[in-house]
Amino acid sequence: MTDVTRILKEARDQGRLSTLEYANYIFDHFMELHGDRYFADDGAIVGGIGYLEDCPVTVIGIQKGSNLQENLFRNFGQPNPEGYRKALRLMKQAEKFGRPIVTLINTAGAYPGVGAEERGQGEAIARNLLEMSDLSVPIIAIIIGEGGSGGALALALADQVWMLENTIYAVLSPEGFASILWKDGSRATEAAELMKITAKDLYQLQVIDKIIPERGYFSSEIMDNLKEELIKELTYLRGLSQEELLEKRYQRFRKF
């Protein structure tokens, strides 16, 4: 098994820590909020408010289940447009009250069903990108599992983008890449090698800003390390003026 194949397998492992586990461990008094105020509450995206030390923070993430029943409720971590609209509602609320935003991402991609397309899946993702680019509060996005396509990017237009060591971040799945390029989805392993989807590759390409070490992905040590890094980075970002924050965010994505 190649290193990329191993990382791909680990990134998709059902036993990885979930968004809610991170939220409840890292942030004190985390309280989940629901609904997009337009259509429904999407179980694939969770969000709410908690405290990082004494700083109130808005936490938004994509939630997968740990078993079949939970995955059915969470739509296997594939958000519908109402999930992205819920996320945007919480981000605008965070901006109103001056709260930093932390997003936690683990998805194969946005849900591609007919209903999702009828309700404006593409518009919902595009709206998030537009609005996040101009939010006046700090944003940190963290890939905690699989970061797939626009479904992940819709929560990742941030001042800092981090990845856990054994996660992936890609424009589409290796299976999709192989199906498009070679008309053969069975060549997914070969595609994964070519796509540069690991944290190490993306850090070298300057697509991400930090790699969070993992020593097994069930450990509280990962969350303790992540909490320490969040405190340090948010302290720095909160010290910037609004103009400096927005200019740095603009330049970060403009270089691509």
Secondary structure, DSSP 8 states (H G I E B T S, - for coil): --HHHHHHHHHT-TTS--HHHHHHHHSEEEEEE---SSS---TTEEEEEEEETTEEEEEEEE---SSHHHHHHTGGG---HHHHHHHHHHHHHHHHHT--EEEEEEES-S---HHHHHTTHHHHHHHHHHHHTT-SS-EEEEEEEEEEHHHHHTT--SSEEEEETT-EEESS-HHHHHHHHHS-GGGHHHHHHHHT-BHHHHHHTTS-SEEE--SSTT-HHHHHHHHHHHHHHHHHHHTS-HHHHHHHHHHHHHT-
